[in-house]
Amino acid sequence: MRPKIYAIIETGGKQYKVTEGQMIDVELLKADVGGTVELDRVLLIGEGDNVTTGNPIVEGARVTATVSKIGRAKKVIVFKYKSKTRYRRKNGHRQAFTTLSIDKILGPGADAPGAAKKTVTRHKKKEETADGA
């Protein structure tokens, strides 16, 4: 029996260990439900005893996934209070998330027919203008 391939990916500032067929909730991505995303920040790929680590990422490796759902988490109440000063603030927060279904884990140099068309990269630097502002 062939060992299951797994990968450690980074998206939204968090790291996730994923296998093919797994469903994970990640920070909100700009993609439509049913669309395909390609996660290119792969930190590690493993298959049994064969492990490939990146420095910091594995060049050419990527994980393709399908967006299953876009939603918001349960409400978290944020309550600030200072005694003896009549200071009270109550706020609520619902974090947005994207549920991904992992389709394929592709190692470096592996090409998949009909590869994903949309690449989601969360760590892009802002472009500077000519006047430096």
ROTI-178406 format. One record per residue: residue in three letters; x, y, z of N, C-alpha, C in turn. Coordinates in nm, 3 decimals, padded with zeros to 5 digits, always signed. Last residue first. Example, Ala and Ser with C-alpha at 12.3 -4.5 7.8 and 13.67 -1.06 7.14 Angstrom:
<nodes>
NODE votor     nc1     nc2     nc3    cac1    cac2    cac3     cc1     cc2     cc3
NODE   SER +01.285 -00.225 +00.708 +01.367 -00.106 +00.714 +01.290 +00.003 +00.787
NODE   ALA +01.319 -00.569 +00.780 +01.230 -00.450 +00.780 +01.320 -00.330 +00.780
</nodes>
This chain:
<nodes>
NODE votor     nc1     nc2     nc3    cac1    cac2    cac3     cc1     cc2     cc3
NODE   ALA +00.517 +05.798 -00.273 +00.410 +05.805 -00.172 +00.341 +05.674 -00.156
NODE   GLY +00.704 +05.812 -00.476 +00.745 +05.754 -00.348 +00.639 +05.757 -00.241
NODE   ASP +00.633 +05.887 -00.728 +00.669 +05.995 -00.637 +00.706 +05.945 -00.497
NODE   ALA +00.564 +05.643 -00.846 +00.685 +05.711 -00.891 +00.729 +05.822 -00.794
NODE   THR +00.455 +05.405 -00.595 +00.433 +05.497 -00.705 +00.562 +05.570 -00.737
NODE   GLU +00.491 +05.058 -00.525 +00.523 +05.196 -00.494 +00.498 +05.281 -00.617
NODE   GLU +00.264 +04.803 -00.444 +00.347 +04.867 -00.545 +00.369 +05.013 -00.508
NODE   LYS +00.289 +04.596 -00.158 +00.222 +04.705 -00.227 +00.318 +04.767 -00.327
NODE   LYS +00.355 +04.246 -00.188 +00.391 +04.378 -00.141 +00.316 +04.483 -00.222
NODE   LYS +00.160 +03.963 -00.102 +00.211 +04.052 -00.206 +00.243 +04.188 -00.145
NODE   HIS +00.068 +03.717 +00.025 +00.181 +03.795 +00.073 +00.241 +03.880 -00.039
NODE   ARG -00.125 +03.545 -00.065 -00.166 +03.643 +00.034 -00.055 +03.739 +00.073
NODE   THR -00.229 +03.428 -00.366 -00.109 +03.454 -00.288 -00.142 +03.569 -00.195
NODE   VAL -00.387 +03.210 -00.564 -00.413 +03.296 -00.450 -00.285 +03.309 -00.372
NODE   THR -00.451 +03.170 -00.901 -00.352 +03.156 -00.796 -00.383 +03.257 -00.687
NODE   LYS -00.656 +02.996 -01.120 -00.646 +03.110 -01.031 -00.546 +03.081 -00.920
NODE   LYS -00.655 +02.762 -01.263 -00.638 +02.887 -01.337 -00.614 +03.005 -01.246
NODE   ALA -00.496 +02.447 -01.213 -00.582 +02.555 -01.166 -00.549 +02.686 -01.237
NODE   ALA -00.442 +02.236 -01.501 -00.404 +02.292 -01.371 -00.492 +02.412 -01.339
NODE   GLY -00.481 +02.042 -01.700 -00.590 +02.130 -01.657 -00.564 +02.190 -01.521
NODE   PRO -00.255 +01.804 -01.573 -00.336 +01.850 -01.686 -00.455 +01.930 -01.635
NODE   ALA +00.014 +01.909 -01.373 -00.117 +01.846 -01.376 -00.193 +01.895 -01.498
NODE   ASP +00.353 +01.844 -01.324 +00.252 +01.919 -01.397 +00.123 +01.840 -01.399
NODE   ALA +00.611 +01.874 -01.095 +00.495 +01.795 -01.136 +00.394 +01.885 -01.205
NODE   GLY +00.814 +02.035 -00.994 +00.830 +01.979 -01.128 +00.712 +01.896 -01.175
NODE   PRO +00.747 +01.951 -00.660 +00.822 +02.034 -00.754 +00.840 +01.963 -00.887
NODE   GLY +00.413 +01.802 -00.626 +00.550 +01.829 -00.585 +00.621 +01.917 -00.685
NODE   LEU +00.083 +01.868 -00.555 +00.181 +01.852 -00.662 +00.319 +01.892 -00.613
NODE   ILE -00.205 +01.742 -00.445 -00.080 +01.795 -00.392 +00.027 +01.763 -00.495
NODE   LYS -00.547 +01.812 -00.515 -00.419 +01.752 -00.552 -00.306 +01.821 -00.480
NODE   ASP -00.777 +01.900 -00.355 -00.787 +01.810 -00.469 -00.655 +01.737 -00.496
NODE   ILE -00.928 +01.983 -00.058 -00.798 +01.964 -00.120 -00.811 +01.860 -00.231
NODE   SER -01.168 +02.217 -00.024 -01.155 +02.073 -00.040 -01.026 +02.050 -00.119
NODE   LEU -01.211 +02.484 +00.207 -01.146 +02.429 +00.089 -01.149 +02.278 +00.093
NODE   THR -01.402 +02.747 +00.318 -01.381 +02.603 +00.332 -01.328 +02.549 +00.200
NODE   THR -01.313 +03.055 +00.450 -01.337 +02.982 +00.327 -01.309 +02.834 +00.355
NODE   PHE -01.450 +03.304 +00.677 -01.362 +03.192 +00.643 -01.403 +03.133 +00.508
NODE   ALA -01.468 +03.583 +00.900 -01.502 +03.521 +00.773 -01.402 +03.411 +00.742
NODE   GLN -01.565 +03.613 +01.236 -01.454 +03.599 +01.143 -01.501 +03.528 +01.017
NODE   ARG -01.749 +03.843 +01.401 -01.763 +03.715 +01.332 -01.657 +03.708 +01.224
NODE   HIS -01.783 +04.010 +01.708 -01.701 +03.989 +01.589 -01.729 +03.851 +01.533
NODE   GLY -01.915 +04.278 +01.909 -01.917 +04.140 +01.860 -01.832 +04.131 +01.734
NODE   ASN -01.863 +04.471 +02.207 -01.859 +04.454 +02.062 -01.868 +04.307 +02.030
NODE   LYS -01.906 +04.696 +02.461 -01.940 +04.561 +02.418 -01.944 +04.559 +02.267
NODE   ARG -01.754 +04.865 +02.720 -01.772 +04.861 +02.575 -01.799 +04.717 +02.535
NODE   ARG -01.755 +05.076 +02.998 -01.794 +04.946 +02.946 -01.813 +04.958 +02.796
NODE   TYR -01.673 +05.254 +03.274 -01.628 +05.229 +03.137 -01.665 +05.087 +03.097
NODE   ARG -01.697 +05.356 +03.535 -01.814 +05.347 +03.448 -01.776 +05.330 +03.301
NODE   THR -01.490 +05.327 +03.707 -01.485 +05.444 +03.618 -01.603 +05.447 +03.520
NODE   LYS -01.483 +05.093 +03.860 -01.491 +05.222 +03.929 -01.488 +05.344 +03.836
NODE   SER -01.314 +04.891 +03.620 -01.392 +04.908 +03.742 -01.381 +05.051 +03.793
NODE   LYS -01.366 +04.860 +03.283 -01.275 +04.913 +03.385 -01.358 +04.944 +03.509
NODE   TYR -01.395 +04.645 +03.009 -01.453 +04.692 +03.134 -01.342 +04.744 +03.224
NODE   LYS -01.503 +04.512 +02.703 -01.399 +04.586 +02.775 -01.464 +04.651 +02.896
NODE   PHE -01.575 +04.228 +02.532 -01.628 +04.316 +02.635 -01.513 +04.379 +02.710
NODE   VAL -01.667 +04.072 +02.252 -01.551 +04.144 +02.305 -01.606 +04.246 +02.404
NODE   ILE -01.789 +03.762 +02.157 -01.820 +03.887 +02.226 -01.691 +03.945 +02.283
NODE   VAL -01.809 +03.612 +01.847 -01.726 +03.624 +01.966 -01.758 +03.760 +02.028
NODE   LYS -02.022 +03.404 +01.659 -01.992 +03.536 +01.711 -01.910 +03.527 +01.839
NODE   LYS -01.882 +03.155 +01.440 -01.969 +03.194 +01.550 -01.927 +03.329 +01.606
NODE   ALA -01.776 +03.260 +01.107 -01.771 +03.178 +01.227 -01.873 +03.227 +01.329
NODE   ARG -01.911 +03.260 +00.781 -01.863 +03.336 +00.895 -01.875 +03.249 +01.019
NODE   GLY -01.813 +03.137 +00.452 -01.904 +03.163 +00.562 -01.841 +03.250 +00.669
NODE   ILE -01.816 +02.954 +00.164 -01.766 +03.078 +00.222 -01.865 +03.114 +00.332
NODE   LYS -01.723 +02.630 +00.042 -01.816 +02.718 +00.114 -01.743 +02.844 +00.157
NODE   SER -01.543 +02.508 -00.132 -01.670 +02.442 -00.101 -01.772 +02.537 -00.041
NODE   VAL -01.312 +02.552 -00.377 -01.384 +02.627 -00.273 -01.521 +02.562 -00.253
NODE   THR -01.060 +02.313 -00.422 -01.188 +02.366 -00.469 -01.257 +02.434 -00.351
NODE   ALA -00.704 +02.323 -00.480 -00.821 +02.300 -00.396 -00.945 +02.363 -00.459
NODE   THR -00.368 +02.224 -00.514 -00.490 +02.274 -00.577 -00.609 +02.233 -00.491
NODE   VAL -00.054 +02.324 -00.416 -00.170 +02.245 -00.375 -00.291 +02.306 -00.443
NODE   ARG +00.287 +02.295 -00.531 +00.161 +02.366 -00.513 +00.051 +02.268 -00.474
NODE   ALA +00.632 +02.359 -00.599 +00.526 +02.277 -00.539 +00.401 +02.361 -00.520
NODE   GLY +00.825 +02.539 -00.682 +00.751 +02.465 -00.783 +00.641 +02.376 -00.728
NODE   GLU +01.014 +02.514 -00.388 +01.000 +02.579 -00.518 +00.926 +02.488 -00.616
NODE   VAL +00.889 +02.519 -00.076 +00.936 +02.423 -00.176 +00.908 +02.484 -00.313
NODE   ILE +00.999 +02.795 +00.131 +00.897 +02.720 +00.059 +00.962 +02.623 -00.038
NODE   PRO +01.223 +02.914 +00.249 +01.118 +02.864 +00.338 +01.011 +02.783 +00.265
NODE   ASN +01.285 +02.614 +00.189 +01.371 +02.712 +00.256 +01.331 +02.852 +00.211
NODE   GLY +01.113 +02.301 +00.247 +01.148 +02.421 +00.173 +01.235 +02.513 +00.256
NODE   THR +01.159 +01.945 +00.239 +01.132 +02.070 +00.310 +01.177 +02.187 +00.226
NODE   THR +01.029 +01.636 +00.177 +01.095 +01.749 +00.112 +01.058 +01.875 +00.187
NODE   VAL +01.061 +01.301 +00.268 +01.013 +01.433 +00.309 +01.096 +01.539 +00.239
NODE   ASN +00.989 +00.974 +00.273 +01.041 +01.073 +00.179 +00.981 +01.211 +00.212
NODE   ASP +00.852 +00.797 +00.427 +00.982 +00.842 +00.477 +01.044 +00.950 +00.390
NODE   GLY +00.539 +00.909 +00.324 +00.610 +00.804 +00.397 +00.739 +00.860 +00.457
NODE   GLU +00.580 +01.196 +00.193 +00.513 +01.074 +00.149 +00.590 +00.958 +00.212
NODE   GLY +00.548 +01.552 +00.219 +00.594 +01.424 +00.269 +00.512 +01.310 +00.214
NODE   ILE +00.655 +01.882 +00.191 +00.579 +01.775 +00.127 +00.636 +01.643 +00.177
NODE   LEU +00.634 +02.213 +00.317 +00.686 +02.078 +00.330 +00.595 +01.982 +00.254
NODE   LEU +00.529 +02.458 +00.240 +00.647 +02.457 +00.325 +00.712 +02.320 +00.333
NODE   VAL +00.392 +02.625 -00.021 +00.404 +02.490 +00.034 +00.536 +02.484 +00.111
NODE   ARG +00.227 +02.845 -00.150 +00.318 +02.854 -00.035 +00.319 +02.719 +00.037
NODE   ASP +00.035 +02.822 -00.345 +00.173 +02.799 -00.384 +00.273 +02.814 -00.270
NODE   LEU -00.271 +02.702 -00.414 -00.194 +02.753 -00.301 -00.048 +02.719 -00.327
NODE   GLU -00.521 +02.778 -00.627 -00.392 +02.712 -00.623 -00.310 +02.779 -00.513
NODE   VAL -00.870 +02.709 -00.655 -00.758 +02.794 -00.613 -00.632 +02.711 -00.608
NODE   THR -01.171 +02.705 -00.836 -01.048 +02.635 -00.801 -00.942 +02.737 -00.762
NODE   GLY -01.519 +02.741 -00.736 -01.398 +02.777 -00.809 -01.277 +02.699 -00.759
NODE   GLY -01.721 +02.689 -00.564 -01.709 +02.601 -00.680 -01.585 +02.630 -00.763
NODE   VAL -01.752 +03.025 -00.480 -01.786 +02.887 -00.443 -01.787 +02.803 -00.570
NODE   ASP -01.471 +03.231 -00.575 -01.614 +03.200 -00.574 -01.634 +03.055 -00.533
NODE   ALA -01.227 +03.416 -00.387 -01.262 +03.313 -00.484 -01.411 +03.284 -00.469
NODE   LYS -01.022 +03.539 -00.190 -01.102 +03.601 -00.295 -01.125 +03.499 -00.406
NODE   LEU -01.058 +03.385 +00.132 -00.986 +03.401 +00.006 -01.079 +03.466 -00.096
NODE   LEU -01.041 +03.399 +00.484 -01.118 +03.431 +00.364 -01.028 +03.454 +00.243
NODE   GLU -00.851 +03.129 +00.629 -00.893 +03.269 +00.625 -00.957 +03.299 +00.489
NODE   VAL -00.997 +02.797 +00.610 -00.885 +02.891 +00.609 -00.940 +03.033 +00.613
NODE   ASP -01.084 +02.473 +00.688 -01.131 +02.611 +00.694 -01.009 +02.702 +00.704
NODE   ILE -01.069 +02.180 +00.481 -01.013 +02.268 +00.583 -01.078 +02.405 +00.574
NODE   MET -01.099 +01.842 +00.397 -01.167 +01.972 +00.398 -01.107 +02.055 +00.510
NODE   GLN -00.910 +01.612 +00.189 -00.941 +01.674 +00.319 -01.014 +01.807 +00.300
NODE   GLY -00.822 +01.513 -00.050 -00.957 +01.479 -00.008 -01.000 +01.543 +00.123
NODE   GLU -00.483 +01.484 +00.045 -00.581 +01.489 -00.063 -00.716 +01.440 -00.013
NODE   THR -00.399 +01.672 +00.341 -00.389 +01.553 +00.258 -00.496 +01.564 +00.150
NODE   VAL -00.221 +01.922 +00.529 -00.331 +01.879 +00.444 -00.296 +01.749 +00.372
NODE   LYS -00.165 +02.134 +00.791 -00.122 +02.007 +00.736 -00.240 +01.949 +00.660
NODE   TYR -00.118 +02.485 +00.778 -00.211 +02.374 +00.783 -00.144 +02.249 +00.726
NODE   GLN -00.052 +02.802 +00.926 -00.002 +02.682 +00.860 -00.099 +02.567 +00.882
NODE   LYS -00.138 +03.147 +00.859 -00.146 +03.026 +00.939 -00.096 +02.907 +00.858
NODE   GLY -00.155 +03.363 +00.693 -00.068 +03.375 +00.808 -00.070 +03.254 +00.900
NODE   GLY -00.308 +03.283 +00.475 -00.369 +03.371 +00.575 -00.286 +03.382 +00.701
NODE   THR -00.136 +02.981 +00.445 -00.229 +03.075 +00.385 -00.294 +03.157 +00.497
NODE   GLU +00.088 +02.727 +00.384 +00.065 +02.851 +00.458 -00.031 +02.937 +00.379
NODE   ILE +00.101 +02.368 +00.427 +00.085 +02.489 +00.347 +00.066 +02.608 +00.440
NODE   ILE +00.241 +02.063 +00.414 +00.215 +02.172 +00.508 +00.215 +02.300 +00.426
NODE   ALA +00.107 +01.756 +00.289 +00.182 +01.880 +00.271 +00.148 +01.975 +00.385
NODE   TYR +00.120 +01.407 +00.199 +00.068 +01.519 +00.277 +00.158 +01.640 +00.253
NODE   ILE +00.024 +01.093 +00.069 +00.103 +01.215 +00.054 +00.037 +01.327 +00.135
NODE   LYS +00.025 +00.773 +00.217 -00.051 +00.892 +00.179 +00.041 +01.014 +00.173
NODE   PRO +00.205 +00.496 +00.078 +00.177 +00.591 +00.186 +00.107 +00.715 +00.133
NODE   ARG +00.055 +00.217 -00.085 +00.132 +00.340 -00.100 +00.101 +00.436 +00.014
NODE   MET +00.084 -00.119 +00.000 +00.000 +00.000 +00.000 +00.088 +00.124 +00.000
</nodes>
